[in-house]
């Protein structure tokens, strides 16, 4: 079973209504605030009067509570007392090419170990622009040396799509529609 990560598993469970209801006392969008209060939050999620209250969406499903608990345990036992998180990856050599009705986005990504995972995650979309963030998921105890590896993403391109933006540790890379300007 993989380790829950803040960006993928935990933060999305705190919805806008939770944040709005608690923002005067607590910021559910802040990983450090949630981590500092993790046991109090878990106790409340498991209590006879769980949060969120029934009139405001009702309590979390048991699977969510168990996932939150696994995140806490992993952070305390495998990640040196820190919340398990993803990191923003570092990529180079981005290329966007057309082929077979899709766009092929390639790059080279630096990973901290051979057992790390790297991928591009869609974070914003409009008809003209797709914005992707390069994430790295490294294990608590990486096995082996850092290395560079190829990365491939296939993008379904509509006629309106004009640009792909990749956010990584180096900043933004803007890739125009393949064939644009030629």
C-alpha positions as CSV (number, residue, x, y, z in Angstrom):
1,X,0.0,0.0,0.0
2,X,1.5,3.4,-1.0
3,X,2.0,6.2,1.5
4,X,-0.7,8.9,1.5
5,X,0.7,12.3,0.4
6,X,-0.6,15.7,1.4
7,X,-1.1,17.0,-2.2
8,X,-2.8,13.9,-3.6
9,X,-4.7,12.4,-0.7
10,X,-5.1,14.6,2.3
11,X,-5.6,18.2,1.2
12,X,-8.4,17.3,-1.3
13,X,-10.4,15.8,1.6
14,X,-10.7,19.2,3.2
15,X,-13.2,20.9,1.0
16,X,-14.1,24.6,0.6
17,X,-16.9,24.4,3.1
18,X,-14.5,22.9,5.7
19,X,-12.0,25.7,5.1
20,X,-14.7,28.4,5.1
21,X,-16.2,27.1,8.4
22,X,-12.9,26.9,10.2
23,X,-10.8,29.6,8.7
24,X,-11.1,32.0,11.6
25,X,-9.5,29.3,13.8
26,X,-7.6,27.0,11.4
27,X,-6.3,26.8,7.9
28,X,-7.0,23.4,6.4
29,X,-5.0,24.4,3.2
30,X,-1.8,24.7,5.2
31,X,0.1,21.4,5.5
32,X,2.1,22.6,8.6
33,X,-1.1,23.8,10.4
34,X,-2.8,20.4,9.7
35,X,0.3,18.5,10.7
36,X,0.7,20.4,14.0
37,X,-2.9,19.6,14.9
38,X,-3.1,16.2,13.3
39,X,-3.9,14.3,16.5
40,X,-6.7,16.7,17.5
41,X,-8.1,16.6,14.0
42,X,-8.1,12.7,14.0
43,X,-9.6,12.6,17.5
44,X,-12.4,14.9,16.3
45,X,-12.9,12.8,13.1
46,X,-13.3,9.7,15.3
47,X,-15.5,11.3,18.0
48,X,-19.2,10.9,18.7
49,X,-19.5,14.4,17.4
50,X,-17.3,14.2,14.3
51,X,-16.4,17.0,12.0
52,X,-17.7,18.2,9.7
53,X,-21.1,18.4,11.4
54,X,-24.0,16.8,9.7
55,X,-25.7,20.1,8.6
56,X,-22.4,21.0,6.8
57,X,-21.8,17.9,4.7
58,X,-21.6,15.3,7.5
59,X,-18.7,13.3,8.8
60,X,-16.0,11.9,6.6
61,X,-16.4,8.3,5.4
62,X,-14.4,5.8,7.5
63,X,-12.0,5.3,4.5
64,X,-11.1,8.9,4.7
65,X,-10.5,8.8,8.4
66,X,-8.3,5.7,8.0
67,X,-6.4,7.4,5.2
68,X,-5.7,10.4,7.4
69,X,-4.6,8.1,10.1
70,X,-2.2,6.3,7.7
71,X,-0.8,9.7,6.7
72,X,-0.1,10.5,10.3
73,X,1.5,7.1,11.1
74,X,3.7,7.3,7.9
75,X,4.9,10.8,8.8
76,X,5.7,9.8,12.4
77,X,7.4,6.5,11.6
78,X,8.9,6.7,8.2
79,X,9.4,10.4,7.4
80,X,11.1,11.7,10.5
81,X,8.1,13.3,12.1
82,X,7.3,15.3,8.9
83,X,4.1,15.1,6.8
84,X,4.5,12.9,3.8
85,X,4.5,15.2,0.8
86,X,5.3,15.3,-2.9
87,X,8.1,17.5,-4.2
88,X,8.1,19.6,-7.3
89,X,10.4,17.9,-9.8
90,X,13.2,19.3,-11.9
91,X,12.9,18.7,-15.6
92,X,14.9,19.7,-18.7
93,X,14.7,19.3,-22.5
94,X,10.9,19.7,-22.8
95,X,9.5,18.9,-26.3
96,X,6.0,19.0,-27.5
97,X,5.3,17.1,-30.8
98,X,2.1,16.2,-32.6
99,X,1.3,12.6,-33.6
100,X,-1.7,10.4,-34.0
101,X,-4.3,12.9,-32.8
102,X,-2.4,13.6,-29.6
103,X,0.5,15.7,-28.5
104,X,3.6,13.9,-27.1
105,X,5.3,15.8,-24.3
106,X,8.8,14.5,-23.5
107,X,11.4,15.7,-21.0
108,X,14.2,14.4,-18.8
109,X,13.4,14.5,-15.1
110,X,15.8,14.2,-12.2
111,X,14.7,11.8,-9.5
112,X,16.3,11.2,-6.1
113,X,16.4,7.4,-6.4
114,X,15.5,4.7,-8.9
115,X,12.4,3.8,-6.8
116,X,11.0,7.3,-7.0
117,X,8.0,8.1,-9.2
118,X,7.7,11.2,-11.5
119,X,4.7,12.4,-13.4
120,X,3.0,15.5,-14.8
121,X,-0.3,16.4,-13.0
122,X,-2.9,18.6,-14.6
123,X,-3.5,21.6,-12.3
124,X,-5.3,24.1,-14.6
125,X,-7.2,23.9,-17.8
126,X,-8.8,26.3,-20.2
127,X,-9.7,25.8,-23.9
128,X,-6.4,27.4,-24.9
129,X,-3.9,26.4,-22.2
130,X,-3.2,23.3,-20.1
131,X,-1.0,23.8,-17.0
132,X,0.8,20.8,-15.6
133,X,3.0,20.4,-12.5
134,X,5.8,17.9,-12.4
135,X,5.6,15.9,-9.2
136,X,8.1,13.6,-7.6
137,X,7.2,10.9,-5.1
138,X,10.2,9.7,-3.3
139,X,10.1,6.8,-0.8
140,X,10.9,7.5,2.9
141,X,14.1,5.5,2.5
142,X,15.3,5.9,-1.1
143,X,17.2,2.9,-2.6
144,X,20.0,3.9,-4.8
145,X,21.5,7.0,-6.3
146,X,19.8,10.0,-7.9
147,X,19.5,9.8,-11.7
148,X,17.9,11.4,-14.7
149,X,15.2,9.5,-16.6
150,X,12.9,10.2,-19.5
151,X,9.4,11.3,-19.0
152,X,6.5,11.0,-21.4
153,X,3.0,12.4,-21.3
154,X,0.3,12.1,-24.0
155,X,-2.0,15.1,-24.2
156,X,-5.4,15.0,-26.0
157,X,-5.3,18.2,-28.0
158,X,-8.4,20.0,-29.1
159,X,-8.2,22.5,-32.0
160,X,-8.5,25.4,-29.4
161,X,-5.5,24.3,-27.3
162,X,-2.6,26.6,-28.1
163,X,-0.1,26.0,-25.3
164,X,1.1,23.7,-22.6
165,X,2.7,25.1,-19.5
166,X,4.9,22.9,-17.3
167,X,5.6,24.1,-13.7
168,X,8.7,22.5,-12.2
169,X,11.4,23.4,-9.7
170,X,13.1,25.6,-12.4
171,X,9.9,27.7,-12.9
172,X,7.6,27.5,-15.9
173,X,8.3,26.2,-19.3
174,X,5.8,27.3,-22.0
175,X,5.4,25.0,-25.0
176,X,3.4,26.3,-28.0
177,X,1.1,24.2,-30.0
178,X,3.2,21.9,-32.3
179,X,3.6,23.5,-35.7
180,X,2.6,26.9,-34.5
181,X,4.5,29.6,-36.3
182,X,5.9,27.3,-39.0
